[in-house]
Amino acid sequence: MKPLALVLTLLCSAPSVVGAQPSGDSAARSSILALEHAWDQALERQDIKGLADIFDNGLMYVDYDGKLLTKTDYLARVKLNKDNFQQVVSGDLIVQIFGSTAIAVGSYRAAGTEGGKPFVRRGRFVDTWILEGKNWICIAASTTSIQH
């Protein structure tokens, strides 16, 4: 009978564990979506401070061409106007919350010029965010080119 009592106890407590979702998940998702949009806008405006504010100092960024960039590297690349973005649009964005960590997965289309030549890039991205105090901050990101 003891095994049966254990199973019944687990079954009775399961709904409270399985159904429990932090009430802030919706607000967290909204915050991450807003930050992802702010990232796109900051790239278009070459807003180094805006970008710096959403990245952790230990940011690890894997670029569309496979290069591993630090926060300093990424911001320098934007500042040097290596990629002059005229339009950056994210779509198909899904945000999953795992406690104080959020994973954002989406697609993007970026258009601009590089070395005076126009480009259009399409890809997918995965961004990892953590909650520090009351603010979400990006700690890791990667992009993968989608060939068309």
Secondary structure, 3 states (H helix, E strand, C coil): CHHHHHHHHHHHHHHHHHCCCCCCHHHHHHHHHHHHHHHHHHHHHCCHHHHHHHEEEEEEEECCCCCEEEHHHHHHHHHCCCCEEEEEEEEEEEEEEECCEEEEEEEEEEEEEECCEEEEEEEEEEEEEEEECCEEEEEEEEEEECCC
